[in-house]
Structure formats: structure tokens, C-alpha cells
Amino acid sequence: MHAFTAVLAVFTTISRLAEGRSSLHVHSAPTFVRPYVIEHYAPAQAVALGQQIYRFPVTGASSGGAFSLISTSSPSSSELGSIPHRHQTHHENFFCLKGRFQLWAEDEARLLTVGDYGSIPRNTTHTYQILDPDTEIVGVLAPGGFEDLPFFLADSNYTSSTRTPYVPTTPSNSSSGSPPEAIITALRSLDVYAQLDYAPRTDLVNGSAPSGNGWHTTTDAVPTVNFTPYFVAKDYGEKYLNRENGYQIVQPFVTNVTGGGEFTQGSVTISRQFNATPSAYALPGHTAFEVLEGALNVRMQMETVMLITGDVAFIPANTSFEYWSDVAFTKFMYVCQGVQGLDQQLLVNAEAWGFSVFPTA
């Protein structure tokens, strides 16, 4: 570590302790791999692209290139959120934390509401449109580093003393049209390949196409092959119950197969733990948690922090950590590097489970 970086890290730790907060708390994702926690709507490292505000809880630098976690907050819009495009290097994953947005992937379309997920593998043409007045998209991209794109396109840095998610202005209805050819050419260096002849289908039934696909009515199985787009509706995915230390329900979004061995993603729902010692883990790959509901305690580096909705914890590989809930019902999203992540540890002794909540006793 450079001398300046070391001094900055020490100063940051002292400042956090002076505020009565854990030294794990940061305002911006670090520029090197270390354990940290970042609060929802952290005040630093946010940029504006039109009315969309991008924040970067996990970056390529902070994850050692493993993955990026990017949040997008915005009011509704009559425009597409991006030009139709595809990536050759990055696998992009969309999760709806708040509000609603329409997601198109090749010839498929889904209306994503809170808790819904969509997988956009490499070389999949896609775009989206934000529909609700207060919508937040959580994007996971593997490998890391995709935050270079919003930094490149940003109109300005974004700051707010109130930490409001975005500027409360009337949504724009004007069409921005296609970007200049020079921008389209520059985007290719950032792994964005415009597909301007792509026409998002409009023959939607309840926001979905093709119709009759069972969205929000039947179980959404994660494919057993890679490189095909797919969607998992909230609590309609496959579920597995681990009973080892309280109850934990694992719902995979991305498996070892669909993640191509690079990463896995999904959610874990846990019960309150009474008089139990949390299990300790030290995983071979980097891990990130984002709380979706309830409150999650995470202990690492001999410190314990509580995360609430939207807060993110980053746990480097081979870092010992524990987690538990002191409230009745907590749900968090996990992102794990490689094929031996937390989900794989829990699934070893888990059973198929047909419910989104844990047993009564």
C-alpha cells in the first residue's frame, strides 16, 4: 500500500471512531480490497445521467475485479433508460429494490416489481424503462469495472445534503434520440455495443412477452445451461431450507452454471437466532451482502455492524465473518465470487422448500 493510502486509511478509521461508528463504514467504495460497509444512499461517489442517479457500493477496484454492484435511482420516464445494447465481456444482472421497471432481453420482456430479478448474459441485446415515480435498480455485473461506463457518460457528479435518492423534478418526456457516432464508437471500449435496429416488443400482457409465460404465477427455474437470458419473480424461484443454525432459506438467482463459474447471486431469508452462536465463514472468494428487508448483523475484523435495507457489506476472500438477525424476519441479497460461495455452503445441508418463509417451530 502506498504511504499516502495508508495514512488516508488510518485517518478514515479515526474519523469513523470519532463519530461513534465502526471503522468498517465508508462513504465510497475503497480503491483497494478491504472489508467495508457502505450505507444506502452514501453521500459520495454518485453521478447523474439525466434524471438517473448511479451509486457504486462495490466497484472493480474494491472487489479486485471480481464484480461490481451498482444502484440506479430515478423517477419514471417515457423514454428507455438506455439505448438497446449488448455486452461481450460483462454478465449483467437486474434486481428491483423499489418501484417498477420494464426489462427487455432479446425477444423476451418482463415487468419487474420489488424483489424480481433478470439475467442478461453476454451478447444479449437488452434495454429497460423505469415506470414508477421512485424506482431503484440494483445491478450486479461480472467481472467488475463496469462503473467506468456511467462515469464516462455522467452529466455531473451528484451530491445531496439530505441524501435524497434523486433530484425531485418532473420526469422528462423528451426523446434523446440516438447518441452521436463518436459516442457509439467510444462505448465499444467500455463493452457497450449499440443495437440501434433493435425494437423492444410492445405486445405485452401484464408487462410480459411472450404472453402466457406464467410470470408471477408459476415457479421460475434457473436454467441448467449458460448464456440464455432468464427471469426469476420474487419468491417464485426455487427455494432451499437450511436448519443448521436457525432457519435460512436460499433462493438462487445465479448458479455455478449460469454464472459461468465466475459468480453466484441470490437471496437468503433468515430467522431471528435465539441463544445460538452464529456460524463462522472464511470463503475463498469475495462476497457482498445487500439487505432487502429487516436488519442484518455482520461481524468481521473484530467489529459488529448492523445493516438495514439498502446497506451493503463487502467481505474479502479468506476474511472470517459471521452474520445473524436479531429481528423476526431478515432477507438479504448475496453476490459471491467463484463457485464456493456462501450459497454453496448452505446448500450442502439444505432441503427443497416450497415456501418463502421458514417453519413455525
WOKANOR-V728570 format. One record per pair of residues at least 12 apart in sequence whose ideal C-beta (glycine too) atoms are under 10 Angstrom apart, sorted by the first residue. I is the first residue (numbers start at 0). J is the second residue. If there is no record, write none. Layout:
{{I/J} {I/J}}
This chain:
{{0/31} {0/33} {1/31} {4/29} {4/30} {4/31} {7/29} {7/30} {8/22} {8/25} {8/29} {8/31} {8/33} {9/22} {11/24} {11/25} {11/26} {11/29} {11/35} {12/24} {12/25} {20/36} {20/38} {20/302} {20/304} {21/35} {21/36} {21/297} {21/299} {21/300} {21/302} {21/303} {21/304} {21/305} {22/34} {22/35} {22/36} {22/300} {22/302} {22/304} {23/35} {23/36} {23/37} {23/297} {23/298} {23/299} {23/300} {23/302} {23/303} {23/304} {23/312} {23/313} {24/36} {24/37} {24/38} {24/41} {24/302} {24/304} {24/310} {25/37} {25/38} {25/41} {25/43} {25/44} {25/56} {25/61} {25/313} {26/38} {26/41} {26/42} {26/43} {26/44} {27/41} {27/42} {27/43} {27/44} {27/45} {27/54} {27/55} {27/56} {27/58} {27/61} {28/41} {28/43} {28/44} {28/54} {28/55} {28/56} {28/57} {28/58} {28/59} {28/60} {28/61} {28/62} {28/67} {28/68} {28/146} {28/311} {28/313} {29/57} {29/58} {29/60} {29/61} {29/62} {29/313} {30/58} {30/60} {30/61} {31/60} {31/61} {31/63} {31/315} {32/60} {32/61} {32/62} {32/63} {32/64} {32/65} {32/285} {32/313} {32/315} {32/316} {32/318} {33/61} {33/300} {33/313} {33/315} {33/318} {34/297} {34/299} {34/300} {34/302} {34/304} {34/312} {34/313} {34/314} {34/315} {34/318} {34/320} {35/56} {35/57} {35/61} {35/299} {35/300} {35/304} {35/311} {35/312} {35/313} {35/314} {35/315} {36/56} {36/288} {36/297} {36/299} {36/302} {36/304} {36/305} {36/306} {36/310} {36/311} {36/312} {36/313} {36/314} {37/54} {37/55} {37/56} {37/57} {37/61} {37/68} {37/287} {37/289} {37/306} {37/309} {37/310} {37/311} {37/312} {37/313} {38/56} {38/162} {38/304} {38/306} {38/307} {38/309} {38/310} {38/311} {39/54} {39/56} {39/70} {39/72} {39/96} {39/135} {39/162} {39/164} {39/289} {39/290} {39/306} {39/307} {39/308} {39/309} {39/310} {39/311} {40/52} {40/54} {40/70} {40/72} {40/135} {40/159} {40/161} {40/162} {40/163} {40/164} {40/165} {40/309} {40/310} {41/54} {41/55} {41/56} {41/70} {41/162} {41/309} {41/310} {41/311} {42/54} {42/157} {42/158} {42/159} {42/160} {42/161} {42/162} {43/55} {43/156} {43/157} {43/158} {44/56} {44/58} {44/146} {44/150} {44/156} {44/157} {45/70} {45/72} {45/149} {45/153} {45/156} {45/157} {45/158} {45/159} {45/162} {45/164} {45/165} {46/146} {46/149} {46/150} {46/151} {46/152} {46/153} {46/154} {46/155} {46/156} {46/157} {47/73} {47/149} {47/153} {47/154} {47/155} {47/156} {47/157} {47/158} {47/165} {47/166} {48/71} {48/73} {48/80} {48/81} {48/148} {48/149} {48/150} {48/151} {48/152} {48/153} {48/154} {48/155} {48/157} {49/73} {49/76} {49/78} {49/80} {49/152} {49/153} {49/154} {49/171} {49/175} {50/72} {50/73} {50/74} {50/75} {50/76} {50/78} {50/80} {50/129} {50/154} {50/165} {50/166} {50/167} {50/168} {50/169} {50/170} {50/171} {51/71} {51/72} {51/73} {51/74} {51/76} {51/80} {51/81} {51/129} {51/134} {51/136} {51/149} {51/154} {51/157} {51/165} {52/70} {52/71} {52/72} {52/73} {52/135} {52/149} {52/157} {52/159} {52/163} {52/164} {52/165} {52/166} {53/69} {53/70} {53/71} {53/72} {53/73} {53/136} {53/138} {53/146} {53/148} {53/149} {53/150} {53/152} {53/153} {53/157} {54/68} {54/69} {54/70} {54/71} {54/72} {54/135} {54/146} {54/149} {54/157} {54/164} {54/309} {54/311} {55/67} {55/68} {55/69} {55/70} {55/145} {55/146} {55/149} {55/150} {56/68} {56/69} {56/70} {56/137} {56/287} {56/289} {56/309} {56/310} {56/311} {56/312} {56/313} {57/69} {57/139} {57/140} {57/143} {57/146} {57/285} {57/287} {57/289} {57/311} {57/312} {57/313} {57/334} {58/143} {58/144} {58/145} {58/146} {58/147} {58/150} {58/313} {59/140} {59/142} {59/143} {59/144} {59/145} {59/146} {59/147} {60/143} {60/144} {60/146} {61/143} {61/146} {61/285} {61/287} {61/313} {61/315} {62/141} {62/142} {62/143} {62/144} {62/262} {62/284} {62/285} {62/286} {62/287} {62/313} {62/315} {62/316} {62/334} {62/336} {63/142} {63/143} {63/284} {63/285} {63/315} {63/316} {63/336} {64/141} {64/142} {64/143} {64/144} {64/285} {64/336} {65/141} {65/142} {65/143} {65/144} {65/261} {65/262} {65/284} {65/285} {65/286} {65/287} {65/315} {65/316} {65/334} {65/335} {65/336} {65/337} {66/89} {66/90} {66/92} {66/139} {66/140} {66/141} {66/142} {66/143} {66/144} {66/145} {66/258} {66/261} {66/262} {66/264} {66/284} {66/285} {66/286} {66/287} {66/334} {66/335} {66/336} {67/89} {67/91} {67/138} {67/139} {67/140} {67/141} {67/142} {67/143} {67/144} {67/145} {67/146} {67/147} {67/148} {67/287} {67/334} {68/92} {68/94} {68/137} {68/138} {68/139} {68/140} {68/143} {68/146} {68/264} {68/287} {68/289} {68/311} {68/313} {68/332} {68/334} {69/91} {69/136} {69/137} {69/138} {69/139} {69/140} {69/145} {69/146} {69/148} {69/149} {70/94} {70/96} {70/97} {70/135} {70/136} {70/137} {70/138} {70/164} {70/289} {70/309} {70/311} {71/93} {71/96} {71/100} {71/127} {71/129} {71/134} {71/135} {71/136} {71/137} {71/138} {71/149} {71/164} {71/165} {72/96} {72/97} {72/98} {72/129} {72/133} {72/134} {72/135} {72/136} {72/157} {72/163} {72/164} {72/165} {73/98} {73/100} {73/129} {73/131} {73/132} {73/133} {73/134} {73/135} {73/136} {73/164} {73/165} {73/166} {73/170} {74/98} {74/129} {74/130} {74/131} {74/132} {74/133} {74/134} {74/164} {74/165} {74/166} {74/167} {74/168} {74/169} {74/170} {74/171} {75/98} {75/99} {75/100} {75/128} {75/129} {75/130} {75/131} {75/132} {75/133} {75/134} {75/170} {76/100} {76/128} {76/129} {76/130} {76/134} {76/170} {76/171} {76/172} {77/128} {77/129} {77/130} {77/170} {77/171} {77/172} {77/173} {77/174} {78/128} {78/129} {78/170} {78/171} {78/172} {78/173} {78/174} {78/175} {78/176} {79/101} {79/103} {79/126} {79/127} {79/128} {79/129} {79/174} {79/175} {79/199} {80/100} {80/101} {80/102} {80/126} {80/127} {80/128} {80/129} {80/134} {80/136} {81/125} {81/126} {81/127} {81/128} {81/148} {81/152} {81/191} {81/193} {82/126} {82/175} {82/176} {82/177} {82/178} {82/182} {82/183} {82/186} {82/191} {82/193} {82/194} {82/195} {82/197} {83/103} {83/124} {83/125} {83/126} {83/127} {83/192} {83/193} {83/194} {83/195} {83/196} {83/197} {83/198} {83/199} {84/123} {84/124} {84/125} {84/126} {84/183} {84/186} {84/187} {84/190} {84/191} {84/192} {84/193} {84/194} {84/195} {84/197} {85/104} {85/105} {85/119} {85/120} {85/121} {85/122} {85/123} {85/124} {85/125} {85/190} {85/191} {85/192} {85/193} {85/194} {85/197} {86/119} {86/120} {86/121} {86/122} {86/123} {86/124} {86/125} {86/140} {86/145} {86/148} {86/189} {86/190} {86/191} {86/192} {87/121} {87/122} {87/187} {87/190} {87/191} {87/192} {88/121} {88/122} {88/140} {88/141} {88/142} {88/144} {88/145} {88/189} {88/190} {89/119} {89/120} {89/121} {89/140} {89/141} {89/142} {89/143} {89/144} {89/145} {89/148} {89/189} {89/190} {89/191} {90/118} {90/119} {90/120} {90/121} {90/123} {90/139} {90/140} {90/141} {90/142} {90/225} {90/226} {90/253} {90/257} {90/258} {90/259} {90/261} {90/262} {90/264} {91/104} {91/117} {91/118} {91/119} {91/120} {91/121} {91/123} {91/125} {91/138} {91/139} {91/140} {91/141} {91/145} {91/190} {91/228} {92/116} {92/117} {92/118} {92/119} {92/120} {92/137} {92/138} {92/139} {92/140} {92/141} {92/252} {92/253} {92/257} {92/258} {92/262} {92/264} {92/334} {93/109} {93/111} {93/115} {93/116} {93/117} {93/118} {93/119} {93/125} {93/127} {93/136} {93/137} {93/138} {93/139} {93/230} {94/111} {94/113} {94/114} {94/115} {94/116} {94/117} {94/135} {94/136} {94/137} {94/138} {94/139} {94/231} {94/233} {94/252} {94/264} {94/266} {94/289} {94/291} {94/332} {95/110} {95/111} {95/112} {95/113} {95/114} {95/115} {95/116} {95/117} {95/131} {95/134} {95/135} {95/136} {95/137} {95/233} {96/113} {96/114} {96/134} {96/135} {96/136} {96/137} {96/289} {96/291} {96/308} {96/309} {96/332} {97/112} {97/113} {97/131} {97/133} {97/134} {97/135} {97/136} {97/137} {97/164} {97/308} {97/309} {98/111} {98/112} {98/113} {98/129} {98/130} {98/131} {98/132} {98/133} {98/134} {98/135} {98/136} {99/111} {99/112} {99/113} {99/115} {99/128} {99/129} {99/130} {99/131} {99/132} {99/134} {99/206} {100/112} {100/115} {100/117} {100/127} {100/128} {100/129} {100/130} {100/131} {100/134} {100/135} {100/136} {100/206} {101/126} {101/127} {101/128} {101/129} {101/130} {101/199} {101/203} {101/206} {101/207} {102/115} {102/116} {102/117} {102/119} {102/125} {102/126} {102/127} {102/128} {102/136} {102/199} {102/206} {102/228} {102/230} {103/117} {103/119} {103/123} {103/124} {103/125} {103/126} {103/127} {103/128} {103/197} {103/198} {103/199} {103/200} {103/201} {103/203} {103/208} {103/228} {104/117} {104/118} {104/119} {104/120} {104/123} {104/124} {104/125} {104/126} {104/127} {104/199} {104/227} {104/228} {104/229} {104/230} {105/119} {105/122} {105/123} {105/124} {105/125} {105/197} {105/200} {105/227} {105/228} {106/124} {106/200} {106/208} {106/209} {106/228} {107/123} {107/125} {107/200} {107/207} {107/208} {107/209} {107/212} {107/227} {107/228} {107/229} {107/230} {108/125} {108/126} {108/127} {108/199} {108/200} {108/201} {108/202} {108/203} {108/204} {108/206} {108/207} {108/208} {108/209} {108/212} {108/214} {108/230} {109/203} {109/205} {109/206} {109/207} {109/208} {109/212} {109/214} {109/215} {109/228} {109/229} {109/230} {109/231} {109/232} {110/128} {110/130} {110/203} {110/204} {110/205} {110/206} {110/207} {110/208} {110/214} {110/215} {110/232} {111/127} {111/130} {111/134} {111/136} {111/206} {111/214} {111/230} {111/232} {111/233} {112/130} {112/131} {112/134} {112/206} {112/215} {112/232} {112/233} {113/131} {113/134} {113/135} {113/233} {113/291} {113/292} {114/231} {114/232} {114/233} {114/234} {114/235} {114/236} {114/250} {114/266} {114/291} {114/292} {114/330} {114/332} {114/355} {115/214} {115/215} {115/219} {115/230} {115/231} {115/232} {115/233} {115/234} {115/235} {115/236} {116/137} {116/139} {116/219} {116/221} {116/229} {116/230} {116/231} {116/232} {116/233} {116/236} {116/250} {116/252} {116/253} {116/264} {116/265} {116/266} {116/332} {117/136} {117/228} {117/229} {117/230} {117/231} {117/232} {117/252} {118/139} {118/221} {118/222} {118/225} {118/227} {118/228} {118/229} {118/230} {118/231} {118/252} {118/253} {118/257} {118/258} {118/264} {119/138} {119/140} {119/228} {119/229} {120/222} {120/225} {120/226} {120/227} {120/228} {120/229} {120/253} {120/257} {120/258} {120/259} {121/190} {121/225} {121/226} {121/259} {122/192} {122/226} {123/226} {123/227} {123/228} {124/192} {124/193} {124/194} {124/196} {124/197} {124/199} {124/228} {125/194} {125/197} {125/199} {125/228} {126/194} {126/197} {126/199} {127/199} {128/199} {129/170} {130/206} {132/167} {132/170} {133/164} {133/165} {133/167} {134/164} {134/165} {135/164} {135/165} {135/309} {137/289} {137/291} {137/309} {137/311} {137/332} {137/334} {139/252} {139/253} {139/262} {139/264} {139/287} {139/289} {139/332} {139/334} {140/190} {140/262} {141/253} {141/258} {141/259} {141/261} {141/262} {141/263} {141/264} {141/334} {141/336} {142/190} {142/261} {142/262} {142/336} {143/262} {143/285} {143/336} {144/189} {144/190} {145/189} {145/190} {145/191} {147/188} {147/189} {147/190} {148/186} {148/189} {148/190} {148/191} {149/189} {150/189} {151/182} {151/185} {151/186} {151/188} {151/189} {151/191} {152/178} {152/182} {152/185} {152/186} {152/189} {152/191} {164/309} {177/193} {177/195} {178/193} {178/195} {180/193} {183/195} {207/230} {212/230} {213/232} {213/235} {214/230} {214/232} {214/235} {215/232} {215/233} {215/234} {215/235} {216/232} {216/235} {217/232} {217/235} {218/231} {218/232} {218/234} {218/235} {218/236} {218/237} {218/238} {218/353} {219/231} {219/232} {219/233} {219/234} {219/235} {219/236} {219/237} {219/252} {220/235} {220/236} {220/237} {221/236} {221/237} {221/250} {221/251} {221/252} {221/253} {221/254} {221/256} {221/257} {221/258} {221/265} {222/254} {222/256} {222/257} {223/254} {223/256} {223/257} {224/256} {224/257} {225/254} {225/255} {225/256} {225/257} {225/258} {225/259} {225/260} {226/257} {226/259} {227/257} {229/252} {229/253} {229/257} {230/252} {231/250} {231/251} {231/252} {231/253} {231/265} {231/266} {233/250} {233/266} {233/291} {233/355} {234/248} {234/250} {234/266} {234/268} {234/330} {234/354} {234/355} {234/356} {235/250} {235/355} {236/249} {236/250} {236/251} {236/252} {236/265} {236/266} {236/355} {237/249} {237/250} {237/251} {237/254} {237/265} {237/351} {237/352} {237/353} {238/250} {238/251} {238/265} {238/266} {238/268} {238/349} {238/350} {238/351} {238/352} {238/353} {238/354} {238/355} {238/356} {239/251} {239/265} {239/342} {239/345} {239/346} {239/348} {239/349} {239/350} {239/351} {239/352} {240/268} {240/345} {240/348} {240/349} {240/350} {240/351} {240/352} {240/353} {240/354} {240/357} {240/358} {241/267} {241/269} {241/278} {241/344} {241/345} {241/346} {241/347} {241/348} {241/349} {241/350} {241/352} {241/357} {242/348} {242/349} {242/350} {242/357} {242/358} {243/275} {243/278} {243/344} {243/345} {243/347} {243/348} {243/349} {244/269} {244/270} {244/272} {244/275} {244/276} {244/277} {244/278} {244/321} {244/323} {244/345} {245/269} {245/270} {245/271} {245/272} {245/273} {245/275} {245/277} {245/278} {245/323} {245/324} {245/357} {246/268} {246/269} {246/270} {246/271} {246/272} {246/352} {246/356} {246/357} {246/358} {247/267} {247/268} {247/269} {247/270} {247/272} {247/278} {247/322} {247/324} {247/329} {247/341} {247/345} {247/349} {247/357} {248/266} {248/267} {248/268} {248/269} {248/270} {248/330} {248/345} {248/349} {248/352} {248/354} {248/355} {248/356} {248/357} {249/265} {249/266} {249/267} {249/268} {249/333} {249/341} {249/342} {249/343} {249/344} {249/345} {249/346} {249/349} {249/352} {250/265} {250/266} {250/267} {250/268} {250/330} {250/332} {250/342} {250/352} {250/355} {251/263} {251/264} {251/265} {251/266} {251/333} {251/342} {251/343} {251/346} {252/264} {252/265} {252/266} {252/332} {252/333} {252/334} {252/342} {253/265} {253/334} {253/335} {253/342} {254/338} {254/342} {254/343} {254/346} {255/335} {255/337} {255/338} {255/339} {255/340} {255/342} {255/343} {256/338} {258/334} {258/335} {258/336} {258/337} {258/338} {258/340} {259/338} {260/337} {260/338} {261/284} {261/336} {261/337} {261/338} {262/284} {262/285} {262/286} {262/287} {262/334} {262/335} {262/336} {262/337} {262/338} {262/340} {263/284} {263/286} {263/333} {263/334} {263/335} {263/336} {263/337} {263/338} {263/339} {263/340} {263/341} {263/342} {263/343} {264/287} {264/332} {264/333} {264/334} {264/335} {264/340} {264/342} {265/331} {265/332} {265/333} {265/334} {265/335} {265/340} {265/341} {265/342} {265/345} {265/346} {266/289} {266/291} {266/292} {266/330} {266/331} {266/332} {266/333} {266/342} {266/355} {267/288} {267/291} {267/295} {267/322} {267/329} {267/330} {267/331} {267/332} {267/333} {267/341} {267/342} {267/345} {268/291} {268/292} {268/293} {268/324} {268/328} {268/329} {268/330} {268/331} {268/354} {268/355} {268/356} {268/357} {269/293} {269/295} {269/322} {269/323} {269/324} {269/326} {269/328} {269/329} {269/330} {269/331} {269/357} {270/323} {270/324} {270/326} {270/327} {270/328} {270/329} {270/356} {270/357} {270/358} {271/293} {271/323} {271/324} {271/325} {271/326} {271/327} {271/328} {271/329} {272/296} {272/322} {272/323} {272/324} {272/325} {273/325} {275/323} {276/321} {276/323} {277/296} {277/297} {277/298} {277/320} {277/321} {277/322} {277/323} {277/324} {278/320} {278/321} {278/322} {278/323} {278/344} {278/345} {279/298} {279/299} {279/319} {279/320} {279/321} {279/322} {280/299} {280/314} {280/318} {280/319} {280/320} {280/321} {280/322} {280/340} {280/341} {280/344} {280/345} {281/299} {281/314} {281/316} {281/317} {281/318} {281/319} {281/320} {282/314} {282/315} {282/316} {282/317} {282/318} {282/319} {282/320} {282/335} {282/336} {282/337} {282/339} {282/340} {282/341} {282/343} {282/344} {283/316} {283/317} {283/335} {283/336} {283/337} {283/338} {283/339} {283/340} {284/314} {284/315} {284/316} {284/317} {284/334} {284/335} {284/336} {284/337} {284/338} {284/339} {284/340} {284/341} {285/313} {285/314} {285/315} {285/316} {285/317} {285/318} {285/334} {285/335} {285/336} {285/337} {285/340} {286/312} {286/313} {286/314} {286/315} {286/316} {286/318} {286/320} {286/333} {286/334} {286/335} {286/336} {286/337} {286/340} {286/341} {286/342} {287/311} {287/312} {287/313} {287/314} {287/331} {287/332} {287/333} {287/334} {287/335} {287/336} {288/306} {288/310} {288/311} {288/312} {288/313} {288/314} {288/320} {288/322} {288/331} {288/332} {288/333} {288/334} {288/335} {288/341} {289/306} {289/308} {289/309} {289/310} {289/311} {289/312} {289/331} {289/332} {289/333} {289/334} {290/305} {290/306} {290/307} {290/308} {290/309} {290/310} {290/311} {290/312} {290/324} {290/329} {290/330} {290/331} {290/332} {291/308} {291/309} {291/329} {291/330} {291/331} {291/332} {292/307} {292/308} {292/326} {292/328} {292/329} {292/330} {292/331} {293/306} {293/307} {293/308} {293/324} {293/325} {293/326} {293/327} {293/328} {293/329} {293/330} {293/331} {294/306} {294/307} {294/308} {294/310} {294/324} {294/325} {294/326} {294/328} {294/329} {294/331} {295/307} {295/308} {295/310} {295/312} {295/322} {295/323} {295/324} {295/325} {295/326} {295/329} {295/330} {295/331} {296/321} {296/322} {296/323} {296/324} {296/325} {296/326} {296/329} {297/310} {297/312} {297/314} {297/320} {297/321} {297/322} {297/323} {297/331} {298/319} {298/320} {298/321} {298/322} {298/323} {299/312} {299/313} {299/314} {299/315} {299/318} {299/319} {299/320} {299/321} {299/322} {300/314} {300/318} {300/319} {300/320} {301/319} {303/321} {303/322} {303/323} {305/324} {305/325} {305/326} {306/322} {306/329} {306/331} {307/326} {307/329} {308/330} {308/331} {310/331} {311/331} {311/332} {311/334} {312/331} {313/334} {314/333} {314/335} {314/341} {315/336} {316/336} {316/337} {320/341} {322/341} {328/356} {328/357} {330/355} {333/345}}
